[in-house]
């Protein structure tokens, strides 16, 4: 199979059968320096066009590594920019299939200008139409920014390379020591959302497109729900640690699509359907279960990476009118020297994201909700429309035993124990929070699905106007 057919076959495999219509097939490079004109450049190394995925219109470009390494030159960039112009006019997602040597050196400043025009168009499209990239080969230098400017990035697990500086160009590093261009490294760092084999990636892009609205004005991400809206899940009570499992249990047909699963593992982000409607989910996680049922323990604390991961996800959901569900189970902030450099700014960014989002917001407190870490996790104070709490949830300034040690400092163990029990009842229970209006409903864990669906159904017509401003600065 040639590289040319590989570029086109990726499009064929991605889209519905016989739906692709190519645009700009006759475009070639205009530059003549370094005898470039004597080298054939069919389609100038990128196939562009439109088609459908399960009936949803999309625009696609696929770089052809057999034409000058799939490098980006003047006309190559113009074709991608033209595709974005069409996508913005019609309100449909753009999917880029990346396999490129990067900047076309023979075109120098023309190629650099092309990069800049792509960046500008991506910036204009941000929050207007979903943008997805999938890296199958090289994606280096300035091309890596194209991935960074999109909403979701997929990366082939073995052949793909994504980098600004190649591993060997980084001081005191080389590929064998630490392959900073690998899918494993980039997914753990947070740039890449999904890693897999090529066929798996294309199938997952199709699934994701089905979950997302086509643009920011028409939330058409619905499908008929065949699941029981009142389904009871007794087993969810045991999922306070691994909330990816809890979200799977809540979802229609138990289908939860996790985003950035390899990055900041103590914060879960992803999409699920509730009564057929797409909902974005953010949840604290303190356990990860592997296929053998063994649990990896994590701190029940907010980290800088986790806060930024959640904040970016909430901002995406808000931009595209996707309701947000949060599952809160957090005791505080990560306490270490490294964390202290970033945690205040990162937690502020998360608070800002929740407070600024005008979409329907539902919070379910499933375990601990302690201190200001709880406050920034979509609390009612930040604007959550409905807050539910499991009956055994702890909600307060700190753990009751720690509070008792401070309140009853110098007193004996019995006095401290009695104080802790009193503090738990008066200041750290779901009941006490509900009495103060900070919790709307105290529910049993098994009934969470029906209460969450009911809340989002009630909030379907929510309208909330943000203060008039150009944009925030957090």
N, C-alpha and C positions, 0 to 999 in steps of 0.2 A: 504494500500500500504506500503510495507516494505521500509526501507532505502536503501536496496540493489537495489531494483527495481527503487527507486527514482534516484539513481546515474546513472543508465543505461538509465532510461526513459528521463532524461534530455538530454542525448546525442541523443536519438532517436528523441526527439522533436526538437532539434537544427538542425540536419542534414537532407539532402534529404532522402526520403524513401529508406530503405534497402541498404544504402550506407556505413554504418559503418563497418569497419574491425578492430577487437580488436587485440592488440599486448600485449604479456606478461600476458595472462590470468592465467597462472599457477604459476606465481611468488608468493612466500610467504616470510615471515620474516625469517631471518637466526638466529637472536639473541635467546638465551636461558635463559638469566638472568631473575630472578623473575618469573620463570615458564612460560615465554612467549611462549615457544614452545608448551605448552599444550593448548594454545588458538588458535583456527583456525584463520588464516589471509588470506582469499581468495583474490587474486590479490594484497595483502598487502595494501588494503584500497584505491586503486586508479585504475580506469578503464582507459586504454590508448589505442589509436588507431587513425585511419584516416578515412576520408570520404569526402563528398562534400556538399557545400551549393550553390544551384542554379548552379551547375556544377563547382564551384570553389573548388579546393582541399584544405583541412584544416586538421590540426592535433588537437586532442582533448584529454584532460584528465579530468576525473570527480571523485572527491574524495567521498568515500563511508563512511558515518558517522556511519554505522552499524558495521564496522570493526575497533575496538580500537578507536572509535570516529573519524575515518578518519585521525588519527595522522600521521605525517611524520616521517618515520624511514628510515633506510639505503636503503632497496630495493624499498620502495615507492619512494624515491628521485631518485634512479637509473632509474626507469621506466620513470619518467618525463624528466630526462636528456637525456635518449635514444630517447624520442620523439622529443626533441629539436634537437638532432643530425640529425635525419631524416629530420626534417623541414628545417634545414639549408642546407642540401645536395640537397633537391629538390626545395627549394624556395617557401614555403607555410606558411600561418599564423598558429600560435599556440593559441588555446583557452583553458583556464583553468577554470573549474567549481569548485568553492571552497566551501567546507563544512567540516571543520576539527577542531579538538581539539588543533592543533598546534604540537609542538615538542613531539615526543614519548619518555617519560622519561625513559622507560625501556631500551632504546638503547643509551641514553646519548650522548657521543661524536660521535658515529656513525651517530646519527640523526643530530647533529650539523654540521658534515662534509657534510651530505646530503643537508642541507640547503645551505651551502656555494657552493656546486657544482651546485645547481639550480641557485643561484644568478649569478655565473660566466657564466653559459650558457646563462642566460637571457641578461647579459651584452654583450656577444659576438653577440647575435642575435639582439640587439638594432640597429635600422636603417637598418637592413638587411631583416627581415621579420616582419610583424605586429604581435603584441602580445596583447591579450585580456584576461582579467579575469572577471569572474562573480561570485560574492559572494552571496551564498544562505543561509549559516549557519554561523558558527564561522570562523573568519579569524584573529587570534590573535598572538601577540608576533612577532617572526621572520617571520611568514607566511605573515604578513602585508607587509613586504618588497617585497614579490613576486608580490603583487598588485602594489606597488610603482614602480617596475621595468618594468611593462608593459605599453603599449601605451594608452590603454583605460580600464577603470574599470566600470563594471555594478554592482549594488547592490540591492538586494531585499529590499523592503521598510519597512517591519515590522519584519521579523525573522532574517535577517542578522546582524552580528556584526563584525565590522572591527576596530581593535585597536592594538597598540603596548603595551600600559598599559591599563588594564581594568579601567573603570570609577571609581570604588571603590578603586583602588590603587593609584589614583592621589590625592595629598595632598589637603585637604579642599574640596573634591568633592565626589559625590556618584551618582549612576545611576539616581535616582529620581531628583536630583538637575540639572544635566547636563549629558545626555547620550552621552558621547564622542565617543561611539562605534556605534552609530546609523547611518542609511543612511542619515538622514537629516543633522546631524553634519558633516559627512565626505564629503558630496556633497558640502555643503557650504564652507568647508575648502579647497576644490579643489582637493582632492585625487580621488574622485569618479565622473565619467563623466555622468552616467545615473542612475536613480532610477526608480523602477517600480515593478509590480508584476512579478512572475516567468515567466509566459507565455509571458508577454509583453517584458521582458528582452531577452528571447530566440529569439523572433521575431525581436527585434531591433538589436541583434547581426547579424542575417542573413542579415538585411538591410545594416548594416555597412560593413560587409564583401563584399557585392556587390559594395560598393563605393570605396573600397581600392584595390590597386594593391597587387598581391601575394607576391612580394618581391621588392627589391630596384633596380633591373636591368630590370624588365619587367613591365612597366606600362600598364597593360591590363584592367584598370578600365574604360571601355567604354561601352556604350549601345546606341542603335539606338535612335535618338531624333525624337519624333513625334510632338514636340511643334514648334510654329512659331519662327524662328530665329530673325525675325524683329518685334516681338510682342511689341506694344507700351503700356506703363503702366503709364497713367496720374496720377494715385493715388500714385505713388512712391514719388512724390514731397512732400507729407505729412508725409513721413516716415523717415525724417532726424533724429528724436529723437529715435524711436524704429527701429533700423537697422535690427533686426531679421526679421521684416516684409518686409523691403526693399529687403533683400536677398531672401526671399521666393518669392517675385514678380519677381525677376530677374531669378530665377532658372527654369530649364526645368520642366514643369508640376507643378511649384510652390512648389517643394519639397526641403526644406532646413533642414538639420540634424544638430541641434545645439549641441555642445560639452561643458560640464561643465556649463550648463545654470544656476545653482544655485550659482556658485562661481564668484566673481568679475563681477557683473552684468553690470557694465558700459563698459565692453569689450565683444563683441560677437565673438565667434569662432565656426566654423562648416564647413560642406561640402555641396556642391550643384553640380549639373551637368549643364554644359553649352554646348549646342550642343552635348550632350551625354558624354562629358569628365568630370571627377571629378576635381573640383577646391576647394581648401581650402580658406575659407573666414575669414577675421579679420576686425572688424568694431567697432568704438566707438558708445556708446549708452547713451543717456541722458533721455530716457523715456521707461517705460515698461507698456504695456497695458494688463489688465486682460481680462477675458472672458466677463465682463460687459462693457468693453470699458473705464474703469477708468484708468488714467495714474499715475504711480509712477514716480516722478521726480528724476533724478540723476544729479550730477554735470557733466558738459562737460569738464571733466579733466581726465588726466591719473593718475591712482593709482598704487601703487607698485604691488598689487595683479593682477590688469588688465594687466600691462606690462609683468609680469612673465607668466601669462596665455597665452598671445598672443605670447610671445617669444618661449615658449615650443611648441606651435602649429605650428608656422612657421618652427621651426627646424624639426618637424616631417614631414611636407609637403616637405621640401627640401630634407630630407633623402630618401623619396620615390618618388621623381620626380613628385610631385603634384603641379601644378601651384597655385599661390597665388593671390587672389583679396583682396584689402583693400578698405573700405569705411571710409573716414576721415571726422570727424566733432569734433574738439577738440580745446579748448581755452587755455589750459595750464596744469599745474600739480596740483594735490590735495595739498592744503595748510593747514597742521596741524602738530602738534608735532609728532604724531605717524607716519604719512607719511614720514616726513623728515628723519627718521631713515633709511628708505629703498629705497626711491624713486630714488635717483641718480643711485644706483647700478641696480635697476630694469629697469629703463628707458635705461640705458646703455646696459643691456642685450637685450632689445627689438631692439635697434638700431643695435646691433651686429647681431641679428638673421636676420633682413631684409638685412643688408649689406652683410652678408655671404651667403645668399641663392642664388643659381645660377639657380633656376627654373624661368620660366616666371613669371614676377611680374607686375601687373596692379593696379594702384591706382586711385580711383575716389573720388575727393573732393566734398562732397555733402552739406557742410555748412561752418562752420568756420575751418580755418587751420592757427592757430596763434602760434607764438613763436616756440621754439625748440621742444615743444610737437608735433607740426605738422611735424617737420623735422624727428623725429624718427618713425612716422607712415607711413613708406614705401614711403618717398618722393623721387623725382628724384635724389636728392643729395646722397641718400643711395643706389641708383641703380635700382629704379623702371624703367621698360622698357618703359611703356606708362603711362602717367598721364593725366587723364581727369578731368574736373571741370564743375560742373553745373554752368550755367550762373550767378546765384546770389551768388556764393561762395565768401567768404572773405579769402584772403590769404596774410598774412603779419606778421610783428613782434608783433603787438598787435591790439586790437580793436581801430578803428579810433578815437573814442571819448576820450579814455584814452590817445592816442598818442597826440591828440590836447591839452589836459590839460598840458602835459609836454612841448610840443613845444611852446605853447602860454601861458606859466605860467605868471600870473600877468595881462593878458589882459582880456577885458570884454567878456561877454557870446557870443555876436555876432561874435567877432573875433575868439573865440574858435570854434564856430559852423561852420564858413566858413573854418577854418583850418581843421576841421574834415572831411568836405565834400571833400576838396582838397586831404587830405591824403588818404581817402577811394578810390578815383579815381586813384591816382598816385602810391600808395604803398600797397593797401590792397584789390585789386579787382582781379578777375580771369583774366580780360583783361590785367592788368599790369603784372601779373605773366606770362601770355602767351607771352607777348612782350619780356620778358627776357629769354624765353625758358624753364621755370620751369613747364609749362603746355603745353601739346601737342595738346589737343583738348578741346574747350569749347562746351559743349553739353547741350541740354535740358534734364531735368530729365526723361521725358517720354521715351526718346530714349536710355536710358542707356544700356538696354539689348543688342541691336544690336551692339553698339560700343564696349562693353566688349567682346562679342563673337568674333567680328572681330579682336580685338587686340590679343586675345589668339590664334585664327586661324593663324594670321600672325607670332606669336611667337612660333608656334608648333615645329619648327626645331631649336630653340635657342640652342646655344652651348656657354658656358662660363666656362673657367677654373679658378679655385681658385689658389692663390699662393701656391707653394709647401711648406708644413709644416706637422708636425705630427697631430696637432689639435690646435685650439684656446684655450684661457684660460678664456674667459668671461663667 
